Amino acid sequence: MFYHTTDSVQAEIKYRQERLKRDYQRPSWFQRKPKEQAPEPCAPELRARPAT
């Protein structure tokens, strides 16, 4: 005779997996941040004047 139903076992597995994910997550200060895109230059391109 089984003491645990299939549903209770599945619920326990799901709970433990979620708990492991939470407990072993990287701290927020250690998480990878998305790379910042370089801002588009707003000034026109500067070019050297030809030497005369």
Backbone torsions as a table, in degrees:
resi	resn	phi	psi	omega
1	MET	NA	136.3	-178.4
2	PHE	-90.6	138.6	178.3
3	TYR	-89.8	-21.7	-177.1
4	HIS	-117.1	138.6	175.7
5	THR	-84.6	162.0	179.4
6	THR	-59.5	-41.3	-179.2
7	ASP	-63.3	-41.1	-179.1
8	SER	-68.3	-36.1	178.3
9	VAL	-66.6	-44.2	178.7
10	GLN	-62.0	-41.1	178.8
11	ALA	-64.1	-40.4	178.8
12	GLU	-64.6	-42.4	178.7
13	ILE	-61.6	-46.4	-179.6
14	LYS	-61.7	-43.7	180.0
15	TYR	-61.1	-45.8	-178.6
16	ARG	-65.9	-37.5	178.2
17	GLN	-65.2	-43.2	178.3
18	GLU	-63.3	-39.9	-179.6
19	ARG	-64.6	-42.1	177.8
20	LEU	-62.3	-42.7	178.5
21	LYS	-59.6	-44.1	-179.2
22	ARG	-66.5	-45.4	-174.2
23	ASP	-69.7	-30.9	-175.5
24	TYR	-106.3	20.3	176.3
25	GLN	-73.3	150.1	175.3
26	ARG	-66.2	145.6	175.7
27	PRO	-60.2	154.5	-175.0
28	SER	-60.7	-32.6	-179.1
29	TRP	-76.1	-10.2	-177.9
30	PHE	-105.9	-2.7	-177.8
31	GLN	-70.0	149.7	177.1
32	ARG	-71.0	134.4	178.6
33	LYS	-100.5	145.0	176.8
34	PRO	-64.3	143.3	-178.8
35	LYS	-67.1	136.8	179.1
36	GLU	-80.6	136.6	177.2
37	GLN	-77.9	139.8	177.4
38	ALA	-66.9	135.0	-179.9
39	PRO	-67.9	146.9	178.2
40	GLU	-67.9	136.2	178.5
41	PRO	-66.6	133.7	-178.2
42	CYS	-93.7	-20.3	178.2
43	ALA	-86.1	149.7	177.0
44	PRO	-64.5	155.9	-177.9
45	GLU	-61.7	135.7	178.7
46	LEU	-93.1	129.5	179.5
47	ARG	-124.2	144.3	179.5
48	ALA	-69.1	141.5	176.3
49	ARG	-76.5	145.7	178.5
50	PRO	-65.3	140.0	-179.3
51	ALA	-69.2	135.5	177.9
52	THR	-120.5	NA	NA
